[in-house]
Amino acid sequence: MAEDKPALPPRIALVGNPNSGKTALFNALTGSRQKVANYAGVTVERKEGLFVSPAGTKVKVIDLPGTYSLRARSPDEAVTRDVVLGRMKNEAVPDAIVFVADATNLRQNLRLALEMRQLGLPTILALNMMDAAEKQGMTVDPAELSAELGMPVVGTIAIEKGGVAGLLAQIDRTIQIAETEGWSSVQAECGWSEPSSHDLRDYHREVERILARAVQVPPRPHALTRRLDNILLHPALGLTILMAILFLMFQGVFAWAKLPMDLIDAGLSALTTLITTNMADGPLRSLLTDGVIAGVGSVVMFLPQILVLFLFIQLLEDSGYMARAAFLLDKLMGGVGLHGRAFIPLLSSFACAVPGIMAARTIENRADRIATIMIAPLMTCSARLPVYTLLIAAFVPNRPVLGGWIGLPGLVMFSLYAAGIFSGLVVAFVMKRTVLKGAREPLLMELPAYRLPRLRNVALGLYDRGRAFLTRAGTTIFALMVLVWFLASFPAPPDGATEAAIRYSVAGTIGHALEPILAPVGFNWQIALALVPGMAAREVVVGVLGTIYSLSDTGEALHSSLATILAQSWGLPTALSLLAWYIFAPQCLATLGVVRRELNSRFWPAVMFVFLSALAYGAAFATYRVSLAIFGG
Amino acid sequence: MTQDGQKLTSAALSKGAEAEIVGLDEDAVDTPLEPGELERRLIEMGLVEGARIQVLHEGFPRRDPIAIRVDDHTVALRRNEAKAVLVHLLNGAA
């Protein structure tokens, strides 16, 4: 099948069920020598690592997405199938397979091992989590298993130092045999074809037969998981605990990330000051301070929040709780046609819609995934907070309501969040009954045994996610920020200009053109103009308003002086209208860019832009007219 | 509740009920999946003739979805798809 290629390092692919500890094994084999890229044309990540075997051979390992079958139900699983079958573009068939099986759950895992055997590639079965299996009183006879399956079998403990020694030794043996006899002679013709339900039943019977010979399982394994599930999956108690976890996560995102965010903010301000004092005023200085630093700033400013968020997601996934959360919320989310798994993407969107949309990848069904992505921007992201706080400080009197339990500003803030969530649910409900119609994708999901997350795997996972955010979203955001700077800076104001320079720029021209369209919702030209650069990132609006009103303050000082000016020059209906606008406004090019990348479509970002704009305009119009009638102009 | 003579499916089982799977019939389910796909997915989750199941947990509201122990592992599914799994009650309430 394959020609001999001794010059290149042998390439081994890790294949296994989800929850088999495959990634932990990959980490144990390769350490931090990992390279992450993308497969051409799909958004699935390609993880490759390198290690040197005990015999001194360099070996390349690729970690393939977990799957229950080579039939491939999701884009991730299709990658696994295509790589091992050699159908993936620019990707040679692996020389050998390490099949990773959860030793505590062999009945589920071995069926895929039998399917993998059809590929005709040299395959090693790694019985992972052998320690947990032994602790539960399971006994596995590797020799018997190996004889039955016709492949070498080794036990591994991916999370323990030296726990992969046996696997490394076996990899060396497999390579040595292949290199002595030639790779082509140890590989057979690929005999895989998509299994029918009949084939799957045959595999199942074969697994039962093998298990009866080689494995002894105690009557009730996973006792701790069962005890925990009695609490964590309890309809009332479980949901309460889930809400507490979500609250902690929410709290963590805002509270723990504050200090690093303040430090980054201070650092960037210091850098801006340094450049301003040491460089002559001109387009280059402006590009550096308002374009590059502001652009990099808006990416890294959110990094602490996003890392805290990713840390929670990683812990929830590694511990096995994520599947439980999806279970608990499935029916509730199902009320509006969403999948139980949609809650993490939506929750993430409260920090920033960009990682939220990226997190929607775990939803297999495309229609479910699109519905989730479409409503992600309706969850109030943290970039909207500066605008909300500014307007609330300027227009909402701080007086107690509800019998002194809560202040009016807090109540308004809460209403803004609630309005976003509520409209998101309504939009999902409508979409799932119209454009994304169809019965719901079934929920068929294993609830894995609980495991204690390991620091090293959490750290590597966090690093992966952070890097993906910076490279995918960061580059987009940065490019957009520079573009918006350009639009807001050129052409330069004429000599003797009396107003803020931005009025004469392309952005100013666009803002003026928008003014008549926005007048019916009560926006003045200052708002119309600020909305243009605000497309790069919502919070930029505050800075731009400061520029337009010719304020020289920055940071907190800008906030308070701007609030004073706005309170004097805007009517309350205008302010309320802008708040309503901001609940919906698609004021974020980065979000639209990420939607385009993630769905590989120009259509859906266009749909998102149009429906969010329409909602924003409608809500602002209604708010403006109603409050005009109540409060007057 | 199921009467005698009618086929009992795992969708009708209450918490604690134990049963043995006697067949799969995906025609009983409204699903967006291609014909044959649901049956294969069920088998891949271990829901296959001869497997012993027990309903461990019920979701909220309307006791949906359900978490069932299938031999040695646990699978979550909705009662809608559970209708495709024909069972023979071993003990507990249907």
Interface residues (C-beta under 8 A of the other chain):
Chain A: Y68 S69 R71 R73 T104 N105 R107 Q108 R111 P195 S196 S197 L200 R201 H204 E208 V217 P221 H222 T225 R226 D229 N230 L233 H234 P235 A236 L239 A323 A326 F327 L328 D330 K331 L332 G334 G340 N365 G438 A439 R440 E441 P442 L443 L444 M445 E446 L447
Chain B: L24 D30 T31 P32 L33 G36 L38 E39 R40 R41 L42 I43 E44 M45 G46 V48 E49 G50 L56 H57 E58 G59 F60 P61 R62 D64 P65 A67 D71 D72 H73 T74 V75 A76 L77 R78 N80 E81
